[in-house]
Amino acid sequence: MNIILIGPPGAGKGTQAKRMIERLGVPQISTGDMFRAAVKEGTPMGLKAKACMDKGELVPDDVVIGVVNERLQKPDCKPGFILDGFPRTLDQAKALDELLDKMRSKLDHVVVIEVPDNNLVGRLTGRRTCRGCGYMHHITFDPPKKEGICDKCGSELYQRDDDQEVTIRERLATYHSQTSPLIEYYSNKGIVRKIDGTKNMQEVQDAVKASIGA
């Protein structure tokens, strides 16, 4: 089963993807995780991606498409995949269609998680990421036992550059202008499943499960 998760930053796409891979037995392909790893390693692609992410801009299509193309060719994607964070533009969506055509494959579902902007700003500005293990706390929903210290490994917690409010507002504006049109694009193909992302994680998970029949 081939699935795309669409939604604004902080809508919970990554959380739902992780739950879905356990149930479906297919890999999650998160471009965000790929780029953050590249940034941490200081690769040329990572530096280029970081410059864009810090400004709240999308990473250039040629970089994103190349990464996803290589990933889809790996053996673990044969049974299916869950794309989280890609495509984000119509050009990327069309490029994905071409990739899947060459693979003699197709998309089964496009799950759209919807959350109002003001809810998202509160979610994202409260996130704190561990410098050691990468675990993410939230100052309201999942505060660490000791302020500024990760519960998992004891390393320092910090606020990522792309979790600053100004950057978040820019990312949301970018989402609405460039990514939202994807919903119409995939609606015309009859594969869009809209989910209310303001509910708790279990309710969202149940809704996603029902929408894809799995």
KEKE-3310 file (N, C-alpha, C; in steps of 0.2 Angstrom, whole numbers, plus 5000, padded with zeros to 4 digits):
npx = (5004:5003:5006:5003:5006:4999:5000:5000:5015:5019:5007:5006:5010:5022:5020:5009:5013:5023:5015:5008:5017:5020:5008:5006:5017:5027:5039:5042:5045:5053:5056:5060:5067:5078:5084:5087:5097:5107:5110:5115:5127:5134:5134:5136:5123:5115:5119:5114:5100:5098:5099:5088:5077:5079:5075:5062:5058:5055:5064:5074:5067:5075:5084:5076:5068:5078:5083:5072:5069:5080:5078:5065:5069:5075:5075:5066:5055:5047:5035:5027:5025:5026:5025:5031:5030:5033:5026:5028:5025:5016:5024:5033:5024:5020:5032:5034:5023:5028:5040:5034:5026:5037:5041:5030:5020:5008:4999:4989:4982:4980:4982:4976:4979:4971:4973:4971:4980:4984:4983:4994:5005:5006:5009:5021:5031:5033:5041:5055:5071:5081:5099:5107:5100:5090:5077:5060:5054:5040:5035:5023:5014:5023:5033:5050:5057:5067:5071:5076:5083:5085:5074:5076:5090:5098:5104:5107:5092:5085:5079:5074:5080:5070:5058:5055:5044:5043:5049:5040:5028:5031:5034:5021:5014:5020:5017:5002:5002:5009:5008:4995:4988:4990:4981:4969:4974:4976:4963:4956:4960:4954:4958:4960:4959:4952:4957:4953:4964:4964:4960:4963:4979:4975:4962:4964:4973:4964:4954:4962:4966:4953:4950:4959:4956:4963)
npy = (4994:5011:5026:5044:5056:5071:5088:5103:5110:5102:5096:5082:5072:5064:5057:5049:5042:5034:5025:5019:5012:5002:4994:4992:4987:4993:5004:5021:5036:5049:5065:5076:5070:5065:5076:5083:5074:5075:5088:5088:5080:5089:5089:5094:5095:5095:5107:5116:5113:5116:5130:5134:5129:5136:5148:5146:5141:5130:5116:5115:5108:5099:5093:5087:5078:5070:5063:5056:5048:5039:5033:5026:5016:5006:4989:4987:4995:4989:4982:4993:5010:5024:5041:5055:5071:5074:5073:5091:5101:5105:5102:5093:5083:5079:5074:5063:5055:5052:5045:5034:5028:5023:5013:5005:5007:5014:5027:5024:5030:5047:5055:5068:5078:5089:5105:5120:5135:5143:5134:5126:5134:5135:5122:5119:5129:5125:5114:5104:5098:5085:5086:5075:5061:5064:5064:5071:5083:5092:5107:5109:5098:5087:5088:5089:5080:5086:5103:5108:5096:5080:5067:5054:5052:5061:5072:5089:5099:5108:5122:5120:5129:5130:5129:5141:5155:5165:5159:5148:5154:5158:5146:5140:5149:5147:5133:5135:5142:5134:5120:5117:5116:5104:5096:5098:5093:5079:5076:5076:5064:5056:5050:5056:5057:5065:5071:5076:5084:5090:5082:5070:5060:5046:5046:5052:5043:5032:5037:5039:5025:5020:5027:5022:5009:5000)
npz = (5000:4995:5002:5005:5017:5020:5027:5037:5045:5060:5061:5065:5056:5056:5068:5066:5055:5060:5068:5058:5050:5058:5058:5045:5040:5031:5025:5032:5024:5027:5022:5030:5041:5034:5028:5040:5046:5036:5038:5051:5048:5040:5026:5009:5003:5015:5020:5011:5012:5025:5025:5018:5026:5038:5035:5033:5021:5007:5003:4988:4973:4965:4974:4984:4976:4970:4982:4986:4975:4975:4987:4985:4977:4985:4992:5003:5000:4991:4995:4998:5004:5015:5013:5020:5021:5008:4992:4991:4983:4967:4956:4962:4965:4952:4947:4956:4951:4939:4943:4949:4939:4931:4939:4938:4947:4959:4968:4983:4993:4999:5013:5022:5035:5044:5053:5062:5060:5071:5082:5078:5079:5093:5096:5090:5094:5107:5106:5111:5107:5109:5110:5111:5109:5100:5104:5106:5117:5124:5130:5136:5133:5135:5146:5151:5165:5172:5169:5153:5151:5144:5146:5141:5139:5146:5140:5133:5130:5117:5107:5091:5076:5066:5074:5079:5082:5072:5061:5060:5056:5043:5037:5038:5029:5018:5016:5014:5002:4993:4995:4999:4986:4982:4987:4980:4968:4970:4974:4963:4958:4966:4978:4990:5008:5021:5037:5054:5063:5075:5085:5099:5099:5098:5093:5081:5075:5074:5065:5053:5051:5048:5036:5027:5026:5034)
capx = (5000:5007:5002:5006:5003:4999:4997:5005:5020:5016:5000:5006:5011:5027:5018:5004:5017:5026:5010:5005:5022:5020:5002:5006:5024:5030:5044:5041:5050:5052:5062:5062:5072:5083:5088:5090:5103:5112:5112:5120:5133:5137:5135:5133:5115:5113:5120:5109:5093:5097:5098:5081:5073:5080:5071:5055:5057:5055:5071:5074:5065:5080:5087:5071:5067:5084:5083:5066:5070:5085:5075:5060:5072:5077:5070:5060:5049:5043:5028:5023:5028:5022:5028:5029:5034:5034:5028:5026:5023:5013:5030:5035:5019:5020:5038:5032:5019:5033:5044:5029:5025:5043:5041:5024:5016:5004:4997:4983:4979:4983:4979:4977:4978:4970:4974:4971:4987:4985:4984:5000:5010:5007:5012:5028:5035:5034:5045:5062:5074:5087:5105:5110:5097:5085:5070:5057:5049:5036:5035:5016:5011:5027:5038:5055:5057:5071:5070:5082:5087:5081:5072:5079:5097:5101:5108:5103:5087:5086:5073:5077:5079:5063:5053:5054:5038:5043:5050:5034:5023:5033:5033:5014:5012:5023:5012:4996:5003:5012:5007:4988:4985:4991:4974:4965:4977:4975:4956:4954:4962:4949:4962:4961:4956:4953:4957:4953:4970:4964:4958:4969:4982:4972:4957:4967:4975:4958:4952:4967:4965:4947:4950:4963:4954:4968)
capy = (5000:5017:5032:5050:5060:5079:5092:5108:5108:5101:5092:5076:5067:5060:5053:5045:5038:5029:5021:5016:5007:4996:4991:4990:4983:4996:5010:5028:5040:5056:5069:5080:5067:5064:5082:5084:5070:5078:5095:5086:5078:5094:5088:5100:5095:5097:5114:5119:5112:5120:5137:5135:5127:5141:5154:5143:5140:5123:5113:5114:5101:5094:5090:5083:5072:5065:5059:5052:5043:5034:5029:5022:5010:5001:4983:4988:4999:4985:4981:4999:5015:5030:5047:5060:5077:5074:5079:5098:5106:5101:5099:5087:5078:5076:5070:5057:5051:5049:5039:5028:5025:5019:5008:5002:5007:5020:5029:5021:5035:5053:5056:5075:5080:5097:5108:5127:5138:5145:5127:5123:5138:5133:5115:5119:5133:5122:5108:5105:5093:5082:5086:5068:5056:5067:5063:5078:5084:5098:5111:5109:5091:5081:5092:5085:5080:5092:5108:5108:5090:5075:5061:5048:5051:5066:5077:5095:5100:5115:5124:5120:5135:5129:5129:5148:5157:5169:5154:5144:5158:5158:5139:5140:5153:5143:5127:5136:5144:5130:5113:5116:5114:5096:5092:5098:5088:5072:5075:5075:5057:5052:5046:5060:5056:5071:5069:5081:5083:5093:5077:5067:5055:5039:5047:5053:5036:5028:5040:5037:5018:5019:5030:5018:5002:4995)
capz = (5000:4995:5005:5006:5022:5019:5032:5039:5050:5067:5061:5067:5051:5058:5073:5063:5050:5064:5070:5052:5048:5062:5057:5038:5038:5026:5028:5032:5020:5029:5019:5035:5044:5029:5028:5047:5046:5032:5041:5056:5045:5037:5019:5005:5003:5021:5021:5006:5015:5032:5023:5016:5032:5043:5032:5032:5014:5005:5000:4981:4971:4963:4980:4987:4971:4970:4988:4986:4970:4977:4993:4982:4973:4989:4992:5008:4997:4986:4998:4999:5008:5018:5011:5025:5019:5001:4989:4994:4977:4961:4952:4965:4964:4945:4947:4959:4947:4934:4946:4951:4932:4929:4944:4937:4954:4960:4975:4985:4997:5001:5019:5023:5042:5045:5059:5061:5061:5078:5085:5076:5082:5100:5096:5087:5098:5113:5106:5113:5104:5113:5106:5111:5105:5096:5107:5106:5122:5123:5137:5139:5133:5137:5148:5154:5172:5174:5164:5149:5151:5141:5150:5139:5139:5150:5136:5133:5126:5113:5102:5084:5072:5062:5079:5081:5079:5065:5055:5059:5052:5037:5035:5037:5023:5012:5015:5011:4995:4988:4996:4999:4980:4981:4989:4974:4963:4972:4975:4956:4957:4970:4983:4996:5014:5025:5044:5059:5067:5082:5091:5102:5094:5096:5088:5074:5072:5072:5059:5048:5050:5044:5030:5022:5026:5036)
cpx = (5004:5003:5006:5002:5004:4996:5002:5010:5017:5009:5000:5007:5016:5024:5013:5008:5020:5021:5008:5010:5022:5014:5003:5012:5027:5034:5041:5047:5049:5058:5064:5068:5078:5087:5091:5097:5108:5114:5117:5127:5137:5138:5133:5126:5112:5113:5115:5102:5092:5096:5091:5076:5073:5076:5063:5053:5057:5062:5070:5072:5070:5083:5082:5070:5072:5084:5078:5067:5075:5082:5069:5063:5075:5072:5064:5054:5044:5036:5024:5028:5023:5027:5026:5034:5036:5028:5025:5023:5020:5019:5033:5030:5019:5027:5038:5028:5024:5037:5040:5028:5031:5043:5035:5020:5012:5002:4990:4979:4983:4979:4981:4975:4977:4970:4974:4978:4988:4986:4992:5006:5012:5011:5020:5033:5037:5038:5052:5065:5080:5093:5108:5106:5091:5078:5067:5052:5045:5034:5028:5014:5016:5034:5043:5055:5061:5072:5077:5086:5082:5080:5075:5086:5101:5105:5104:5098:5088:5080:5076:5075:5072:5057:5052:5048:5038:5044:5044:5029:5025:5032:5025:5011:5014:5019:5006:4997:5005:5010:4999:4985:4986:4984:4969:4967:4975:4967:4953:4956:4957:4952:4963:4957:4957:4952:4957:4959:4970:4962:4964:4972:4979:4966:4959:4969:4969:4955:4956:4966:4958:4947:4954:4961:4959:4968)
cpy = (5006:5023:5038:5053:5068:5082:5098:5106:5108:5098:5085:5070:5062:5055:5047:5040:5032:5023:5016:5011:5001:4991:4988:4986:4986:5002:5017:5031:5047:5060:5074:5077:5066:5070:5084:5080:5073:5084:5093:5084:5083:5093:5094:5100:5097:5104:5118:5118:5116:5128:5139:5134:5133:5147:5152:5142:5132:5122:5113:5108:5096:5090:5085:5077:5067:5060:5054:5046:5037:5030:5024:5015:5005:4995:4984:4992:4995:4983:4987:5004:5020:5036:5052:5066:5078:5070:5086:5103:5102:5098:5093:5081:5075:5072:5064:5053:5048:5044:5033:5024:5021:5013:5003:5001:5013:5021:5026:5026:5041:5055:5063:5076:5087:5099:5116:5130:5140:5139:5125:5127:5136:5126:5116:5123:5130:5116:5109:5098:5091:5082:5079:5063:5058:5067:5071:5078:5090:5101:5110:5101:5085:5085:5087:5085:5085:5097:5108:5102:5084:5069:5055:5047:5056:5071:5084:5096:5107:5116:5124:5127:5135:5129:5136:5151:5161:5164:5150:5147:5158:5151:5138:5143:5150:5137:5129:5138:5139:5122:5112:5114:5107:5093:5092:5093:5081:5071:5073:5067:5053:5048:5050:5058:5061:5069:5075:5080:5087:5088:5074:5062:5049:5040:5048:5047:5032:5030:5038:5030:5017:5021:5026:5011:4997:4995)
cpz = (5000:4997:5005:5012:5021:5025:5034:5044:5057:5067:5064:5062:5053:5063:5070:5058:5054:5066:5064:5050:5052:5060:5049:5036:5032:5028:5027:5029:5022:5027:5025:5039:5040:5029:5035:5048:5042:5035:5047:5054:5042:5029:5015:5004:5009:5022:5017:5009:5021:5030:5022:5023:5037:5041:5032:5025:5012:5002:4992:4978:4968:4968:4982:4982:4970:4976:4988:4981:4972:4983:4990:4979:4978:4990:4997:5005:4993:4989:4998:5003:5010:5017:5016:5024:5012:4997:4992:4989:4972:4957:4955:4964:4957:4944:4950:4955:4941:4937:4947:4944:4930:4933:4943:4944:4954:4967:4976:4989:4998:5007:5021:5031:5042:5052:5058:5063:5068:5083:5084:5079:5089:5101:5095:5091:5105:5112:5108:5111:5108:5108:5106:5106:5100:5098:5107:5112:5120:5130:5140:5139:5135:5140:5151:5162:5175:5168:5160:5148:5148:5146:5148:5140:5143:5146:5136:5128:5123:5109:5095:5080:5069:5067:5082:5078:5073:5059:5054:5055:5045:5033:5033:5030:5017:5011:5012:5004:4990:4989:4996:4992:4978:4983:4983:4969:4964:4973:4968:4954:4961:4976:4989:5002:5019:5033:5049:5063:5073:5087:5094:5097:5093:5092:5081:5071:5070:5066:5053:5046:5046:5037:5024:5022:5029:5044)
residu = (MET:ASN:ILE:ILE:LEU:ILE:GLY:PRO:PRO:GLY:ALA:GLY:LYS:GLY:THR:GLN:ALA:LYS:ARG:MET:ILE:GLU:ARG:LEU:GLY:VAL:PRO:GLN:ILE:SER:THR:GLY:ASP:MET:PHE:ARG:ALA:ALA:VAL:LYS:GLU:GLY:THR:PRO:MET:GLY:LEU:LYS:ALA:LYS:ALA:CYS:MET:ASP:LYS:GLY:GLU:LEU:VAL:PRO:ASP:ASP:VAL:VAL:ILE:GLY:VAL:VAL:ASN:GLU:ARG:LEU:GLN:LYS:PRO:ASP:CYS:LYS:PRO:GLY:PHE:ILE:LEU:ASP:GLY:PHE:PRO:ARG:THR:LEU:ASP:GLN:ALA:LYS:ALA:LEU:ASP:GLU:LEU:LEU:ASP:LYS:MET:ARG:SER:LYS:LEU:ASP:HIS:VAL:VAL:VAL:ILE:GLU:VAL:PRO:ASP:ASN:ASN:LEU:VAL:GLY:ARG:LEU:THR:GLY:ARG:ARG:THR:CYS:ARG:GLY:CYS:GLY:TYR:MET:HIS:HIS:ILE:THR:PHE:ASP:PRO:PRO:LYS:LYS:GLU:GLY:ILE:CYS:ASP:LYS:CYS:GLY:SER:GLU:LEU:TYR:GLN:ARG:ASP:ASP:ASP:GLN:GLU:VAL:THR:ILE:ARG:GLU:ARG:LEU:ALA:THR:TYR:HIS:SER:GLN:THR:SER:PRO:LEU:ILE:GLU:TYR:TYR:SER:ASN:LYS:GLY:ILE:VAL:ARG:LYS:ILE:ASP:GLY:THR:LYS:ASN:MET:GLN:GLU:VAL:GLN:ASP:ALA:VAL:LYS:ALA:SER:ILE:GLY:ALA)
# end
